[in-house]
Structure formats: structure tokens, C-alpha cells
Amino acid sequence: MSDLLVVSVVVPCYNYGRFLPDCVRSITSQDGVRARVLIIDDCSTDDTAEVGRRLAEQFEDVEFRRHEVNKGHIATYNEGLLEWADGEYVTLLSADDELTPGSLARSGALMESTPSVGMVYGGIEEFGEGIESKITSRGPRGSIVSDRREWLRKRCLEAVNVVPTPGTILRTLIQLEAGGYDPILTHAGDFEMWLRVAALADIGYVRGEPQGRYRLHDASMSYGIYQDRSADVLQRKLVFDQFFERYPSAVADAGISTDRVYAKMASQSLWWACRLYEKSSHPDPGEAERFLTLAEEVYPAYRGLPAFRALRRRQRVGAPVAHRTQLFAGTAVVRKLQNMLWWSRWRRSGG
């Protein structure tokens, strides 16, 4: 056992006692590595404490600790990642998610063979009670390593998070150098974390089988924020605000135009407004105005964007004409094809 790679797995848990056994077993059953687990109960009101203590008694490499008062998820994450983890590698796995068989060994092998890599991620399988499982990565097996500057530039140009947290592991030394989760970024801290890591090290991607399993359920912390498009855009804006301010040299080194990043996010909001006119002959004018206001908040020069001109064309002809005649169907088809191509590239190379 002493020759195996040691991966420290932090499992924060708040009222997810019902999911905790499956989560922990998905870690302890990993082959080819020694997975040390820390369950941190953030003062749950369900049976998490009882379940967590029982798992710590059952498995030698599982520890359990409980907060006397609720500290919040960010403080809980950082406690495990920065104060407890001491293996060569570290990962954070929410108590409602799981790892896939062989996940840690695949990531560890890539990092062992390529010392410049500071983080490895892959696809996920979405699952949940009463829903059909959906795997977001298939295709050829193997792995890809991206230069940190190239990877960082792509993430900024696209302005979206491509890294799912379940199954993503970091070198512990890189985690310590990058620091913990930012308490300001309550819903998009992982995205900003990945950007910080890419400012320090190359990024690896495991193709083929998913690396983690993401549980879909109404009580998920991220469920609400990702259903609210406006909130999601504002959180991503805050991510880039923080990153650009703290890592100006990395931004310059990667050749990133901060102006283009904010323009991209504003364009996303404007295209959503366009879609309102394509989908309905009587769109909610308040919703369209909210998307416009969002675009202005993200990028004050939004009126110069092609997406704004596209929105104005739809508004001039009116929603009944735009919807019934499918006057703008060609534009919608192009956007759909672009989205399909993006997902195809993500499956091959992680974005």
C-alpha cells in the first residue's frame, strides 16, 4: 500500500446523509491508488453525523469530523483542501456526487507521467432518482494535455466553465499555491479556482469514460443558480472580475483581451433575448428588458455587438412576424450547429 499514490478526498456534507454511503464507497473502491477520505459534517440537521461516524468505523482510510456550528460550504471546502489534505493529490467531492471506477487512477497516471500538469478533469455522468442517466463524455479513450496559456485563453474567450467538479483532481502543492475557494464566489468558486490553477500549471483531460457522477436533485446547492440565467451570468462576471484583478501577468501572458470576455457574456444575454422573439409571438417584454439590462451591466458598450443589432431587427419586425414566418430561422440553425460543434470538441479535448 505504501507504494500507491495517495489521493486526499474531501467530502463536505450538509444534510446529505442519505447520499453519503454511496459517495464514500465510490471513493474507497478505487483501484490503483490509496484514497484517504475526510467527511466534514457542517452541522447537519439530518442523520449525517450518525452515518459519517459509522463509515469512519467501517473504513480504515475514512475520517469524520463535525462542526459545532454551521460554517458554510466555502469554509468547509477550504478546511479540507488547505488544512487537512496531505496526499500527493487532492480532490473535492460533494456528498451527493460519486466517482466512477478507476477515476483516480486514470488522473493520477496522467499527472505522474506529465509533471507540468497541475489539474486533471474529464466528463461526468448525470444521474438521479427517476431520471435517465446521461454521460457527457464518450468517444476515443486516452488523455490530452493543454498548455496552461492556451487552456486559459480558451476559457476566457468562451466565458463558460467546462470543468465539472466531480472527478477533478489537483496536485496538492498546486492547490496550496493557488489557495482556497473565494468566499465572495458562493456559486462559481470552482470556475475561478480552475482559472487560478491554469495560471500556474498545465491542464490534463481524460477522454472516454466519465470521471465523476453528478447527482441531479432539487436539493442540490447548484440547482437554483444554474436555472437562473441572469444569476449565472453575474456570477461568471464576478469570477472574471476577481481573476483579472489578481492575475494580471497571467492574463497578459496568455494574450487575453478582457474586453472580449465581457463582450462574450453580454452577447450570450442578448441572444437569449433574441430567442424570446423566435419562440413566441407574444414574448414577455419584461424578460427581454432584463436580458438587455444584464448585457449593459456586463458590458456597457453592448450596443455595438452583433447580437444587439440582431435583437433590434427582431424588435422592429415584431414578435408575431419573427415567430410565425421563421424569418430568423437561419440564424437560429447556425447557433444550434455552433453549439453542437462545441460539445463535440469538448468530448474530444475537454473544451
Secondary structure, DSSP 8 states (H G I E B T S, - for coil): -TTSEEEEEEEEESS-TTTHHHHHHHHHT-SSEEEEEEEEE-S-SSSHHHHHHHHHHH-TTEEEEE-SS---HHHHHHIIIIII--SSEEEE--TT-EE-TTHHHHHHHHHHH-TTEEEEEE-EEEE-TTS--EES--SS-EEEEE-HHHHHHHHHHHTS----STT-EEEHHHHHHH-S--TT-TTTHHHHHHHHHHTTSEEEEEESS-SEEEE--TT-TTHHHHH-HHHHHHHHHHHHHHHHHH-HHHHHHTT--HHHHHHHHHHHHHHHHHHHHHH-SS--HHHHHHHHHHHHHH-TTGGGSHHHHHHHHHHHH-HHHHHHS-TTHHHHHHHHHHHHHHHHHHHHH--
